[in-house]
Amino acid sequence: MQKATDVTTDRLTATYLFPASDRPVIRGNMVASIDGAATANGKSGGLASDGDHQIFHLQRALADVIVVGAHTAVVEGYRPPTVDQQYIADRVERGQNAVPPLILVSQSLNIPDDYATIADPGVIIATCAEAPDGARKRLQAAGATLVDCGETSVDPLLLADELHRRGLRRVLCEGGPRFLATIAAAGLLDELALTVSPTLVGGDAQRIAHGAAVHVDRGRMRLRHLISDDEGYLYQLWERADPRSTTQNG
Ligand SMILES: NC(=O)c1ccc[n+]([C@@H]2O[C@H](COP(=O)([O-])OP(=O)(O)OC[C@H]3O[C@@H](n4cnc5c(N)ncnc54)[C@H](OP(=O)(O)O)[C@@H]3O)[C@@H](O)[C@H]2O)c1
């Protein structure tokens, strides 16, 4: 197994580039304990490491868009994304925005209107036609931009269509567990970057995909890449066992 210290920054970047595709490619990015917990003390931060942060930020710098469940964004205090200056020129060369937009997914629109991130022009809330009208108006008054992708909930296929329409094809899905399960159950999870933290959590923490059941044919994946670091973290990159039309890195 490769050690992180033996992997150059260029090599790491090449590893985590999204495959070029004429349709959105969705990659989940999650961290778990050895016993599969997605949180320690209610947050994922307790499982992360410097290496995990590095790969997290690298993938953001390679993505066209970041999509995350609104609950996770609020719990984790998500702010509008930023990209390190060193990646901007390559992003422009790939035809990407300097900074990827952030899409928060919510059906209930149970998002505090004093959560300042929602008013950023680079942030969109993906919701559904039957979302409560009062909450919709409250968030719009707070400066949020909303887009409907479904009737009673966000339909992952309609969300993918919306991303495609906007030219956003390298999609980084940062969870949380319920939203990741929704994407995987719809058969739309193409890749999964998973950090395994060398720790046991026990208790009743959620797994990284929790809720919607994934049909066995849609859940089968194969390992594309694995490195470790001196602290014992494992950085895994998984891809669908039946990859769809991907051609080259881009
Ligand atoms: N280990 C990791 O890598 C990792 C990553 C992210 C988060 N976490 C942790 O996970 C915990 C949160 O877990 P969670 O499962 O509740 O997070 P979550 O997946 O962010 O929660 C579900 C969110 O997605 C929305 N959603 C999911 N499917 C939807 C659909 N089809 N249509 C519309 N909205 C949909 C929900 O909408 P509503 O607003 O309507 O409920 C809710 O806001 C936090 O403690 C966080 O720290 C861990």
The ligand as an ORCA input file, in Angstrom:
! r2SCAN-3c Opt
* xyz 0 1
  N     -18.780     11.082      8.146
  C     -18.981     11.947      7.194
  O     -18.231     12.002      6.223
  C     -20.140     12.918      7.307
  C     -20.450     13.705      6.210
  C     -21.513     14.603      6.334
  C     -22.237     14.671      7.517
  N     -21.895     13.896      8.562
  C     -22.631     13.967      9.825
  O     -23.910     13.392      9.638
  C     -24.820     13.990     10.556
  C     -26.060     14.372      9.806
  O     -26.618     13.196      9.292
  P     -27.871     13.241      8.337
  O     -27.991     11.926      7.731
  O     -29.025     13.805      9.078
  O     -27.383     14.348      7.288
  P     -27.938     14.725      5.898
  O     -27.822     13.630      4.919
  O     -27.330     16.037      5.562
  O     -29.499     14.925      6.233
  C     -30.389     14.806      5.271
  C     -30.534     16.207      4.633
  O     -30.682     16.012      3.267
  C     -31.982     16.383      2.894
  N     -32.469     15.365      1.986
  C     -32.040     14.084      1.859
  N     -32.715     13.480      0.878
  C     -33.557     14.396      0.383
  C     -34.518     14.387     -0.658
  N     -34.724     13.316     -1.427
  N     -35.217     15.508     -0.916
  C     -35.005     16.611     -0.183
  N     -34.111     16.692      0.819
  C     -33.407     15.587      1.088
  C     -32.811     16.477      4.163
  O     -33.821     17.374      3.960
  P     -34.718     18.047      5.102
  O     -34.028     19.357      5.356
  O     -36.044     18.192      4.510
  O     -34.719     17.112      6.271
  C     -31.729     16.913      5.171
  O     -31.518     18.292      5.194
  C     -24.139     15.178     11.147
  O     -23.780     14.837     12.459
  C     -22.893     15.357     10.301
  O     -21.838     15.845     11.064
  C     -20.863     12.996      8.471
*
